[in-house]
């Protein structure tokens, strides 16, 4: 990022509600109304900071205070002035990134190329773009070209099966809508916003950042959200079989506290043999001298390293992903041939960074 001006496209709208995304993930409307979703616990209320963290298209991040107090959103129902102090985040859409839109369009067209190498290359590139382009791909799911239609449907199927709890960049999993979207502390809205260029005061001096250079903006919240959840992990959730998802996605730098109690019957050692979440070496080892059989363990994402939780564990996350739980077991006893009645009751608390 050279100089003090970053410019490319225009700023045009803001974030569709979570409910709307869930109902119509592959065919978002061109313009969405303001939708009330209720106040978000743990989010700063009016009068908070104007400091924003801007994730730029070229990969860098700029943090600074906006010079404006409000952002105007032009919707199908009129203009809405949103105080910056009420903004949670905003995501410029493809209309604000014409070059990216044209690139995706070219790749989709190449799926029907006469050259097999071009078709394969385009398919790999689109797949690598991740779930963010699902809405665009879905527009061509019934394309008249058989080859293009078949490849698009294959990509969409792969993206649906992909576990977005893996350690992905947050932007890769955000659906890229046609218009820009903005989330406030009370509702979300889609439309066209202004100003088209933000004046940002950073620790290195003032910058002008065009909306076309921004992939996502997040306000530095005065209060950090806290997540609490309880779940049960049973003897069926052996590491080697099926781990239990918590449904809680943690980010890098989040502080996590986990407690657990309960017991499992360790039937290979007899119906009177019980394990607590700490496990015991009498039930052999999952990892020699590190994680004993019967112990409660966890991992972050589907490819994360398994670590022991036991009855109590606190840590600061070094990666992002969904938190999974399971029961450690020596490989020779980790099959459906063995029964482990009982459960561990797990409580999770996450404080976002």
N, C-alpha and C positions, 0 to 999 in steps of 0.2 A: 504494500500500500504506500505509494509515493505521493509526496506533496500533502496538502491539507484538504483536497477536495476529492470526494469519491462520488462519481456520477455514472449512472446508466439509465435506468428506466424511470417510471413514474410511480408514485404511491397511489394505490387504488382500493382500499376496502379493509375488512377485518374479520375475525374468526367465527366460524359456524358453530352452533351449539353442539355439545357432546351428544345430546339426544338426537339432533338432526343427523349428525354423522352416523350414529348407530342405526337409524331408520333407513337412510338412503346413502350408504357409503360409496356406491359406485356411480351415482348420478345426481350430484348436488345441483340445486337450482342456480340459475344465473345470478339471482339476487335473493337474499333471504331476509325476512323481517327480523326486527329486534325481538329476542325471546328471553323471557324472564326465567332464570334457573335458580333463583334464591341466592342469598349471600353465601359466600364461601368462608368456612371457618378458617382462621389462621391467616387471612389475607388482609393487608393494610386497608383501612377505610379512608375516606376523603381527607385530604390534608397531608397525605404521605409524600414520599420522596418522588422527585422527577428524574431520578437516575435510572437509566435503561442499559441493559446489556444487549448489544446488537450483534447477532451472528451473521457474518457477511458471506456472500456467495463464494468468495475465493477461499473461505476456510478460517479466516481470522475472526477475532472477537473484539469489539470496541465497547468500552463502558464509559459512560459519561452522563452529564445532566443535560436534558433537553432545554432549549431556550424558551419553548412555548409551554403554556399552561394547559392548553386544550388541543385535541385532535378532532377535526371535523370529519364525520362519516356521512357520505351522501348515499342514502338508501332509496329503495323504490317508493318509500313513504315520506320522503323528505330528508332534511339534513339533521344530524344529531351531533352536538358538541359534547365530547367526552373529556372530562378533566384527566390529565395525565396521571394524577394521583389515584385515579380509579382504574387505570389500565393494569391488567395482569400480564397480557402478552398480545402480540399481533403477528400475523403471518401473511406477507404479501403473496398474492396468487400469481398464476401464470400470466394474467393480463399485465402484470407489472414486470414480468420477465419475458419479453417477446423473443429474445434469443433462445432462451431455454425452451420455450414453447415450440419454436420452430425446430429445434434440435430433436425434441421428442416426436414431433410430427414426422420429421425425415426418417427417424429410426423405425417408426411404425410402418411407414410406406416401404422401407427396405425389407420388411418381413415378407413382402410379396415379390421381391426381386427375382429376376431370372437366374441370378448367380447364387448358387448354394452358399458360397463363402460369405457373401453379403448378408444373406438371410440369417445365417448362424451368428455372425458378428453382431447384427442388430439385436437378435434375441438375447444374447449374453449381456449386452450393454443395458437393455431395458430391464432385464432381471436384476442386474446389479444395482439399478436405481432404487429398488426396494418398493415398499408399500406406498411410498409417497405418490407414485404415479398410477395407482390403481384406478382412480376416477377417470383419468385420461384413457387408459387402456380399455376400460369398460365401455367407452363410447364406440369402440370398434369391435366389440365382442361378437357382433353379428355381421361383420364385414362381408361384402359380396365376394371378395377374393378368398377362395377356399384355403390357400396356403397361409395367407395373412390371418384369417379367422382362426385356423387351427393353432398357429403359433401363439396368438394373443390369448386364446383360451388356456393354452398350456402354461403360459407365464402367470396368468391370473390364478390358476389352480396351485402353482408352486408358491405364489405369494400368500395365498390363503392358508396353505399348510405350514408355511414358514413360521417358526416360533419367534414372534417379535419381542420375546422376553430376553433374547440373546443380547450380547453386549454391542448393540447397534448405536450409531449416532442418533440422537433424538430426532434430527431433521429427516433421517431416512425413513422413519416410521410415520411421520406426519402426512396425512393426505394433502396433496397439493391441489387446492381448488382453483377454479377459473378466476374468481375474484379474491381480493384480499379479505382477511377476517381478523376481528379484534375481540378479545375476551376482556370483560370488565369484572369488577368485584360483584356485580349484580346480574349481568346478562352478557350474551355475545351477539355480535352483529356482523353482517356481511354487506359490503357496498363499495364505495370509492371514497378514499380519504384524502385529506390535505392537512398540512403542507406536503408538497411532493419531495421536498428535501428538508432534512432535519439539521438544525444547527446544534451540535453537541459539544459541550465543554468537557474535555478529558484532562487527565493529569499531564498530557503532553501538549495541551493547548486546544484551541477550537478547531472543529472539523465540520465539514458539510457532507452529510451522507445521504445519497439519493435512495429512494425506496427500492429502486431496481437493483441496488447492490445488497439489499438485506434479504436474508432467508427467513429470519425470525427475530423478533424483538421481545425482550422480557424485562419487566420492571423489577428493580431491586426492591423487594418487599420489606416493609418494616418488621413484619411478623412472619416467621417461617412456619409453614404448615406442619402439623404433627399427625402421623397416621398411627392408629391403633387397630389391632385385629387379633382375633382368637380363632384357632382352628384345631382340629384333631388329626393326629398322625397315627395310623394303625399299623399292625403287623404286616399288612399287605403292601405297605409302602417301603419295601426293601430297596436299597440303592440299585441292586442289580435288576429289579423288576420295574416298578413304577413309583417315582417320587411324587409327593403331594405338592401341588402348587399352592402358594399362599394367596395368589392374586395381588400381591403387593409388589409394585415396581419401585426399586430403590435406585438412586443415582449416585454417581461418584461423589464422595465427600459426605454423604448422609451418615448420620449417627444412628446405629441400630442397637436396640436392646431386646433380648429374647429370654424368656423364662419358660420352664416346662416342668410338669409333674405327671404322675400316672405310672402305670407299669404294664409290661407285656409278659405273658406266659411263654417261657422258652421251652417249648415242648420237646425239642431234640434232647434236652437234658432232663426231661421229666415234667409232669404237670404241676409239680410244686416248685419249679425253678422260675424265678421272676427277675426281670430286669427293670431298672429305672432309666430315665433319660441319660444317665451318666454311663450306662453300660458296665460291663465287668469282664476282666480277662478270663474268668472262668468259662465265658462263652466264646473263647478264642478271640482272634483279632480280625478286623477288617483291614487295618494298616498296622503291621507289627509294632507294638509298644507305643502306638500313637492313638488309634481309634479302636476301642474294644467292641466286641459284638454286643448288640442291643442298644448301643448309644444312639441318641438323636443327633443327626447331622443335617447339614444344609449346603446349598450351593446357590450361586447367583447366575441366572441364565441357564441355558441348556448345556453350555460348554464350560461353565465355571468349575473351579477346583472345589471338591468336596471338603468341608471343614467340620470339626466337631462343635456342636452346640451344647450338648449335655443339659443339665438342669438350669444353667444360667450362662449367658454369653453376651458380651457387648463388643462392638467393633465399629470402626469407621470404614465405610465401603470404598474400595479402590476401583470398582467397576460398576456399570449400570446393568440392570436386568431384573427380572422377576425372581423373587426368593422362593426356592423350592426346599422341601424337607423330606427326609427319609430316615430309615433305620439301617444302621451299619450292621453288616453280617459277614461272617467268614464265607467265602465263595462256596465251600462245600455244603453249607446249610442254607444258601440263598436260592431256593427254588420253590415252586408251587407244591412240591411234595411235602413241605413242612408248614405247619400252622403256628401262628404266633398271635393268639387271642389277646385283646386288650388295646389300649390306646395311650398316647401321650397327649396331654392338653397343652397347647402351645400359645403363649401370648407374645405379641410382637408390638414394639413401639419404634417408630421411625421419625426422626427429626431431620427434616431436609436442611441442607447446608445453606 
